[in-house]
Amino acid sequence: MFGMEDLTEPQESQEKATISYFMLSLMQIADQAKIIHWQTGLDTEHRHFGMFYEGFIEQMDTIIEAIDRKSTRLNSSHLGIS
């Protein structure tokens, strides 16, 4: 999913596995929030889940970029992205 390797396979390092699982978890939360946003029947709920989704995506991007900047050892291959 999203170019990530199969996380059920053994990882070359625990750090890589931890970061990959963290990223995958964030993406799953974002996907679920989008689905709930689409399924809401009330306009107020629909708008609020939309605001949550958009804000979450921005924060997720900020967090992942901060992790990447924090460690000079991290690059796309360390994050589990092909």
C-alpha positions as YAML, in Angstrom:
chain: A
units: angstrom
residues:
- id: 1
  name: MET
  ca: [0.00, 0.00, 0.00]
- id: 2
  name: PHE
  ca: [1.39, 3.40, -1.00]
- id: 3
  name: GLY
  ca: [4.67, 1.83, -2.06]
- id: 4
  name: MET
  ca: [5.40, 0.35, 1.36]
- id: 5
  name: GLU
  ca: [6.96, -3.08, 1.52]
- id: 6
  name: ASP
  ca: [5.09, -5.99, 3.03]
- id: 7
  name: LEU
  ca: [5.38, -5.25, 6.74]
- id: 8
  name: THR
  ca: [4.80, -8.90, 7.59]
- id: 9
  name: GLU
  ca: [8.28, -9.69, 6.23]
- id: 10
  name: PRO
  ca: [11.32, -9.47, 8.50]
- id: 11
  name: GLN
  ca: [12.73, -5.94, 8.64]
- id: 12
  name: GLU
  ca: [16.39, -5.03, 8.35]
- id: 13
  name: SER
  ca: [16.17, -2.92, 11.49]
- id: 14
  name: GLN
  ca: [13.77, -2.39, 14.36]
- id: 15
  name: GLU
  ca: [13.84, 1.39, 13.75]
- id: 16
  name: LYS
  ca: [12.69, 0.92, 10.15]
- id: 17
  name: ALA
  ca: [9.89, -1.41, 11.25]
- id: 18
  name: THR
  ca: [8.73, 0.96, 13.98]
- id: 19
  name: ILE
  ca: [8.64, 3.99, 11.68]
- id: 20
  name: SER
  ca: [6.94, 2.00, 8.92]
- id: 21
  name: TYR
  ca: [4.23, 0.73, 11.26]
- id: 22
  name: PHE
  ca: [3.74, 4.23, 12.65]
- id: 23
  name: MET
  ca: [3.32, 5.67, 9.14]
- id: 24
  name: LEU
  ca: [0.96, 2.88, 8.15]
- id: 25
  name: SER
  ca: [-1.12, 3.45, 11.28]
- id: 26
  name: LEU
  ca: [-1.42, 7.17, 10.51]
- id: 27
  name: MET
  ca: [-2.51, 6.40, 6.95]
- id: 28
  name: GLN
  ca: [-5.11, 3.91, 8.20]
- id: 29
  name: ILE
  ca: [-6.53, 6.50, 10.61]
- id: 30
  name: ALA
  ca: [-6.73, 9.04, 7.77]
- id: 31
  name: ASP
  ca: [-8.43, 6.51, 5.48]
- id: 32
  name: GLN
  ca: [-10.99, 5.60, 8.16]
- id: 33
  name: ALA
  ca: [-11.71, 9.28, 8.86]
- id: 34
  name: LYS
  ca: [-12.33, 9.86, 5.14]
- id: 35
  name: ILE
  ca: [-14.71, 6.90, 4.97]
- id: 36
  name: ILE
  ca: [-16.63, 8.16, 8.01]
- id: 37
  name: HIS
  ca: [-16.71, 11.62, 6.40]
- id: 38
  name: TRP
  ca: [-18.30, 10.16, 3.28]
- id: 39
  name: GLN
  ca: [-20.82, 8.08, 5.25]
- id: 40
  name: THR
  ca: [-22.20, 10.77, 7.56]
- id: 41
  name: GLY
  ca: [-25.77, 11.76, 6.87]
- id: 42
  name: LEU
  ca: [-25.90, 14.99, 8.81]
- id: 43
  name: ASP
  ca: [-24.36, 18.09, 7.28]
- id: 44
  name: THR
  ca: [-22.73, 19.15, 10.56]
- id: 45
  name: GLU
  ca: [-21.06, 15.76, 11.05]
- id: 46
  name: HIS
  ca: [-19.99, 15.68, 7.43]
- id: 47
  name: ARG
  ca: [-18.30, 19.08, 7.71]
- id: 48
  name: HIS
  ca: [-16.62, 18.27, 11.01]
- id: 49
  name: PHE
  ca: [-15.22, 14.93, 9.82]
- id: 50
  name: GLY
  ca: [-14.03, 16.74, 6.69]
- id: 51
  name: MET
  ca: [-12.23, 19.32, 8.83]
- id: 52
  name: PHE
  ca: [-10.72, 16.56, 10.97]
- id: 53
  name: TYR
  ca: [-9.54, 14.66, 7.89]
- id: 54
  name: GLU
  ca: [-7.93, 17.71, 6.28]
- id: 55
  name: GLY
  ca: [-6.25, 18.76, 9.53]
- id: 56
  name: PHE
  ca: [-5.07, 15.22, 10.24]
- id: 57
  name: ILE
  ca: [-3.47, 14.92, 6.80]
- id: 58
  name: GLU
  ca: [-1.59, 18.19, 7.34]
- id: 59
  name: GLN
  ca: [-0.40, 17.11, 10.79]
- id: 60
  name: MET
  ca: [0.58, 13.65, 9.54]
- id: 61
  name: ASP
  ca: [2.71, 15.26, 6.84]
- id: 62
  name: THR
  ca: [4.32, 17.56, 9.41]
- id: 63
  name: ILE
  ca: [5.12, 14.65, 11.74]
- id: 64
  name: ILE
  ca: [6.65, 12.45, 9.04]
- id: 65
  name: GLU
  ca: [8.73, 15.34, 7.68]
- id: 66
  name: ALA
  ca: [9.93, 16.13, 11.22]
- id: 67
  name: ILE
  ca: [10.99, 12.51, 11.73]
- id: 68
  name: ASP
  ca: [12.87, 12.64, 8.44]
- id: 69
  name: ARG
  ca: [14.65, 15.90, 9.39]
- id: 70
  name: LYS
  ca: [15.40, 14.71, 12.94]
- id: 71
  name: SER
  ca: [17.51, 11.80, 11.86]
- id: 72
  name: THR
  ca: [20.06, 12.19, 9.09]
- id: 73
  name: ARG
  ca: [20.04, 8.39, 8.81]
- id: 74
  name: LEU
  ca: [16.45, 8.40, 7.60]
- id: 75
  name: ASN
  ca: [15.61, 8.61, 3.95]
- id: 76
  name: SER
  ca: [12.87, 7.10, 1.82]
- id: 77
  name: SER
  ca: [14.43, 3.64, 2.01]
- id: 78
  name: HIS
  ca: [14.62, 3.82, 5.83]
- id: 79
  name: LEU
  ca: [10.97, 4.90, 6.01]
- id: 80
  name: GLY
  ca: [9.96, 1.75, 4.15]
- id: 81
  name: ILE
  ca: [8.89, 3.60, 1.02]
- id: 82
  name: SER
  ca: [9.99, 2.18, -2.30]
...
